[in-house]
Amino acid sequence: MSPQAIDLHAHWLPPVMAQALRQRHDQVPRIDALADGSEHMVMPSGTLNFNTDFTSASQRLAHMSQLGVGKQMLSLPGLFGIDCLPFDQSAPLVRIFNDACAGLCQAHPERFCGLAALPWVNLHAAVAELRRARLELGLLGAILPVEAFRSEASAAQLLPLFEAAEDLGAHFLVHPGLMPDSAALPLVPPDHHWARQALAVQHDVGQAMVTLLLSDFLRPWRNITVQVAHLGGNFGAVVERMDLMQSLHHPTRALPSRRTRAVWVDCASMGPQALEQAVAVFGADRVVLGTDGPIFDPAKTLSAIRHSRLSAADQALILHGNAAALLARLS
């Protein structure tokens, strides 16, 4: 029997946090009740249907068993905007998440592991919360916003966090999300909104990949592993053009296509063609399963892997082997 899949990009909201968000009323983010009895999450970037798929641990476990997913790495979605709130709001909310996530992981250690949320408005407090999450709660690292890696200068602001993570040993998931001092989310034209938003997300993640892969920012860290969501954005799709442009302007530098091994990318919300391209660019041993569930349907991601033209060996690495090796490094 094949090993069960390991999902390194899944989201969860503790019921106590959901209740706190219901009390925020006109503030963003919040959870609103609709006239038909359903709910939606109001985020800085729009709204999202909200239900017990986000909060119920028993429902989550049952669905994982049905899909053949043995373990999930849980995180708080950056696009909810909770970690970017003023400190008096973000600090207690991320602490609620981290404590509850650690409790769930301790109750089901074979099924769940977790990443901390951090209060980004205060980097000193974010470093302290990472230390608490790693040393006291047993969480494996943290979820970081792509906006922090828009440039080498913005990434440098996180050096104290990376220094602490190097001391602790940690895994970072670089995920769509803003920093508190970032400009507002760019407006997406209303025509073909979802298609344009998909392009915008991939562009932002791709910008982070340029910083992470083509600079020396990650070079000093030996005790940190970095995972980038959504197959690294549009980096893989345009890396050949990057190579051509660099050959014209800086022919003595290493080509971007030769600097792709410093991170892992997950396949959350992507299909078989994009997955095949990512394996060609990064290597099968640098791609991990991520479903972005329950925002997206995990079954579709699993189907995309299994219906790709990748070899059975490469599929096994993505579904299980790479994640198992990463988690073993953090145990």
N, C-alpha and C positions, 0 to 999 in steps of 0.2 A: 504494500500500500504506500502511495506517495505521501510525503510529509504534508501536513496542512499548511495552508498559506499564512504568511505573516504580513499584516497590513500596517505600514509605518506612517500612514497619513489618514487618520480618522479623527473626527471631532465628537466632543461630548460636553454637555452642560449638566452639572449637578442639579437635581431638583431645587435645592436651596438657592442656587444662583438664579435659576429661572424665576423663582418667586420674587427674588430681589429685583429682577428686571421688570417684573409686572408692576412693581410699585413706583417705577420711575416716571410714569404718566407722560408728560410732554417732553421729557428729555430723550436724547439719543445717546446710546442705544436703549431700547426698551422692548418689551413684549406687549402687544395690544391684542385684546379680544375683539373679534369681528362679530357682526350681527348674527351670523349663522352658527356661532359657538366655536368656530375655529380660531386659531391664533396666528399672528405673524410677528416676526422679528423685524423691528425697524432699525436699520443700520445707517452709518454715514453714506454708504453706497447704494441704498435702496432698501427693499423689503424682501423677506424670505419666509415661506410657509414654515410654521413651527409646530411640532407635535411631539409625542412621546418617543419618537425615534431618537430624539436628541437626549432625552433624560433617563429613560428606563433601562437600567442595567440588565434586568432579566430579559427584556425584549431584545436587547442588543446581543446577549449571549445566545439566545435562541436563533436569531438571524445569522450570527456567525457560524453556528453549528450547521445550519441549513446550507450555507454557502461553502463549507469546508475551510473556513478561516479559523486558524487555531489561536491567533493572538493579534491584538491591535495595540498600536501606540496611540494614546489619546492626547488631544491638545485642544486648546481654546482657540477658535478661529480668529485670526487677526483682523479680518474685515468686519467683525462685529464692533470693533472700536472700543472695546472695554479696557484694553491695556493702554489706550491713549488718553483716557479721561484725566481730568485734574487729579492730583495725588490723593486728595481726601476721598475721592470716589474710586479711583482705580486700585489703590492699595488694598482696601478691604475686599474688593471684588476678586482680585487675582488671588488673594490669600484664601478666600472661600473656595475658589476653583482648585488651587493647589492642594489644600487639605483634603478636599473631597476626592480628588483624583487619586491622591496617594492612598486614601482609605479603600477605594475600589480596587486599586492594584494590589494592596495588601490582602484584601479578601479573596482575590482571584489572581494570584501571581502567575499562574500558567496561561492566563487568558489576556491579561492587560498589563501594559507598562505605560508610563506617562511622561509628558513634557510639561514643564512649568510655564505659566504665563507670568510676565514681569511688568511692573509699572514703569512705562517708558519715560514719563515726565521727570523722573528722578533716577539718574543712572546709578548713584550710590545705593539707593534703595533697591534697584534692580539687581545689582551685584549681591547685596545682602540676601535678597529673596532667592537668587540662584543658589547661593551657599546653603540656605535653609532647606530648599527643595532637594538638593543633592545629598546633603549630609544627614538631615533629620527626617525627611519624608521619603527618600529613596527614589525620587523621580530622576530620570536619566539625563536631563538637560533642559532645554527651553525652546520655545517657538519664537523666531525672530522675524521682524517685518522686512520685506524686500526693500522698502524705502530706505532702510538703514544702509543699503549697499548700492545706492544709486550712483555713487562716485567713491573714489578712494578717500576723499576728504570726509565724506559722511561715514564711511566704514571706520575711519580712524577714531571717531568718537566712541566706538564700542570697544576700544582696546582694553579698558579696565575689566570689562565683562569677559573678554577672551583670556585675559591673564588669569582671572579667577577660574575660568573653565579649564584652563590648562593645568592648574593646580589640582582641580577636583577630578578631572576626566569627565567629559560631557559630550552629548550629542545635540546638535542644533538643527532644527528644521527651519529653513528660510522660506517664508510663506507670504502670499500677498497680504499687505497691511501697511499702514502708515506709521510714521513717528509723530510725536505730538507737535513738533515745530514744522512739519511738512505743510506744503500748500494743500488746499482742499483738493479732493479728488477731481480730476479733469472731467468736464461735462462730456458725456457721450451723446452724439446726435441722436434724436429720437427715431429716425428712420433706420430700420434694421438694427435696433438697439442691442439685441443679444449678440449678434454677430460682431458688432463693433466693440462691445464690452469684452468678448472673448479675445479679440485682437489686443485690446488695451492691457488685459491681464498678462498675456504672453509677452508683450513688449516690456512691461515693468519687471517681470521675472528675468527676462533676457538681459536687461540692464544690470541686474544684480549679478548675473553670471559673468558678465564682462569684468566687473570688479573682482569677483572671487577667483576667476580663472586667469585673467590676463595681468593682474597686478601681483605683487608679492605679499599681499595681506595675509594669506593663509600659510605662507612658507614657515613661519616660526613654530607653528603649533603641531605638536606630536601627540597630544593627549585629547584632541578634539576631532570629532567626525562631523561633517557638514552634509546635510541632505537638502536639496533644492526641489521645491514642488513643481508639478506640472511639466515634467521632462525638461526643466531648465528654460522654460519659456521658448522664445523664438531663436535662441542661440544656435541650436542644432540645425535649424532650417537655413540660416544665413552664414554659417561658419565658413563655407567655401568662398563666399563673397568677401568675408573678412580676410581670408588668406590672400585673395587676389589684390585687395586694397593694400594690405601690409606689404606684399611683394613689390608693389609699385612705390610705396612711400618709405618703407623701412625694411629693405631686402635682407639685412643682416640679422634681424630679430627672429626668434622662434615663431613659427606660424601658430595662429590661434588653434588650429586643428590638432596641434601637438601638445596643447596645454589643457587637456580636458579631464585629467585624472584626479584632480584635487578634491572633487565632491562626488556624491551620489545624487542621482535624480530619481524622483518617483513618478509613476505614470498616472497620477490622479487626474481624472476627468479627460483622459486622452484615449484615442482609438488605436487600432492595430497599425495603421500606416505611420503615424507619428512614433509609435513604439519601435517599429522596425528602423526608422531613421535614427532614433536616439541610440539604439544598440550599435548602429554603424558608426556613429560619432563618438560615443562615450565608452562603448564596450558593454557586453552583457553583464559583466561583473560590477558595473557601476550603476545599474538600474534596479530599483526596488519597487515592490508593490505599494501603491498608495491608492486609496479609493475615494478620498474626500467625502466619505459617508458620514452622516446621512444626508449631507447637502446634495450629493450625487448618489445614484444607485450603485452600490458595490458590485452587484451582479454584472453590470455592464462592463466595468473595468476588468473583472475576472474573465468575462467572455472575450473581451478585446485581446487579452494576452493569449488565450487558448485558441483563438481564431486567427492569430497572426501567422506569418510565414516563418517565424523563428523556429529554430530546432527545439526538440524536446528538452535538450540539456540547457539551452538558454532560457526557455520558459521556466524550468525548475529553479534556475538561479534567481530569476525575477520574482517568482512566487514565494520562494522560501529561502534558498541558500544564502543569498547576499544579506538578507535581513538577519538571518540566524547568526552569521559571522559578525555583523555589526553589534548585535545585542550581546554576543559573547565577549566582545571587547569591553563592554560597559558593565559586565556583571562583577 
